[in-house]
């Protein structure tokens, strides 16, 4: 009686788990975040290297990360992420970016941001080039066709390091503008310069990596550093300028180690192929289980179903927490765990059959069979888990996603075995299996009682 | 207890010979043909071109040259099933690779299409390789430690020997067929090690269970009975494991096929080695222990007297 209660409790727990999972994961296409290789977009791995002669401290890397985050946000794509990988590497994911070339250029840029007094530029060619660059910037043409400014032909009075924040906002007339704040050293220099330029409404050229991005005219002296740059900006222009100002100076050299650009239809195509392969594999496994194990095979269908639902639930929860996105190698990992999941059922069924053939009653065969099979399964799972964990901890790049789904699969498999397959086999052994052994693929060797 | 089923242990020398031959072939293939490392390990660019029906590889190569791709002469241009190409080049500069892609589309007059370009910088490959080697070493040490603690060191040594056997065969087949080794291959090999071990541990579990209070049969016979007891499970599990992998191989598309190929070879090798290599090696080793030596003699004497 007591074991019956325990079985029922186990089944109740797994039913609740499955219900929660289903509620979390449905519809999976929306609830489970898809990685860039599936959704399409740009995925880049960058490494920070020390500038010549310098060293790379944790502080510097932290600053690099902040700057990267700001630049990535500057692209205005939703769900863009920057993830630290290891000591100095970053994985940046930009879903749906269509101008990969531009994005890559912006990300890797050293981000030398300079403020130049336009009046101080005496070389007319340089002044002309500045006008052209700003025009190109505003007309959204690619600026890369124009040459860089010759750094010997102009002198900056201030660099980007003083900028502490830059945000898109609106001015008094409701037009888009960019608000900028600065640190103390910036306030002093900026205060002096704006006081000097305000009477003549002199222009300050904002130069990022040799490209003039904007040249606002100073309207009033600004002594507290809080500056509003307004003009006839569109929202995108304002965002772009804010991103430029935010980037400050990159304190390290940025090397692009890996870039993957995947078009959206290609990714979905691979996903569909992977899912199709998974379904075909699953259908064959299910058919085999039913043909070979009969009634127990149907039990394994439910086990596999629960496994799938709970897997989906866990992935959906991890997606919602923003720590998981499904990649193609991840899909492969899931498909491969179908075998692991089915094997646990096979271990239980085979052990049960063996003990029944050895002359035990169904009831005691089910009890000891399930216990032994799950013990075997745990040992075997632990070693598989060890290799998957090593893969996950130490591998970099796409392989990580593969290892992660493998780890989840192994754990969920055990949960299903302990909470569902085991209890159900024990309960079936109490009644139906004794009455109609053939239905369960048994030769009927067990004694009653 | 009567012996039943197939006499695996009696045929152990055949198994050892087969394994030995496979390992020799694998090592020879590795030495003679070497392995082709994917761009992930050495830096370079892979791009996919679609809608290129009627275009030959030489035209693609000319387009690569026009696009000024680094070392275009030696680029690997591989036609795909759906009338496209997968192009692998040594170009390791991201911007140049992106630029080259659009030039190539223009040059070949291909329809506007989704971009699929992957570029790996030269330093990154070393990182990836180091990480993979580290993952392999750490997982082997952890496995050795766990199996030694939970079972015994003789099991862990024979299990790991079987692992090396499986990994060598997979890598050897890659060398033999000239397939490119990618990080996906490495992941697949590491996973196979897990699976192969899984199979081996399931059999070892039974051997350990049966070896408690062993008096009626020799260690070798007991091992053989253990394998036979696990045989249906072995066959059925092998089937349910290989079926999804074969589905992946046939229907999974270009990227997933990479995994599936290594997995398919490795699963077969792993399933074989748990019965054909790990178990008999372990039994041979155990039977040398004085306790089981004596048991064997007594058992043989009993049979002779009968």
Interface residues (C-beta under 8 A of the other chain):
Chain A: X37 X40 X44 X45 X47 X89 X100 X101 X104 X105 X108 X255 X256 X257 X258 X259 X260 X261 X262 X263 X264 X265 X266 X269 X270 X273 X274 X276 X277 X278 X280 X281 X282 X284 X285 X288 X289 X292 X328 X329 X331 X332 X335 X336 X338 X339 X340 X342 X343 X346 X347 X350 X354 X372 X375 X376 X379 X380 X381 X382 X383 X384 X385 X386 X387 X388 X389 X390 X391 X393 X394 X395 X396 X397 X398 X399 X402 X403 X406
Chain B: X40 X48 X50 X94 X95 X97 X98 X99 X113 X114 X115 X116 X117 X118 X119 X120 X121 X123 X124 X127 X128 X131 X132 X134 X135 X136 X138 X139 X142 X143 X146 X147 X150 X183 X184 X186 X187 X190 X191 X193 X194 X195 X197 X198 X199 X201 X202 X205 X206 X209 X229 X230 X232 X233 X236 X237 X239 X240 X241 X242 X243 X244 X245 X246 X247 X248 X250 X251 X252 X253 X254 X255 X256 X259 X260 X263
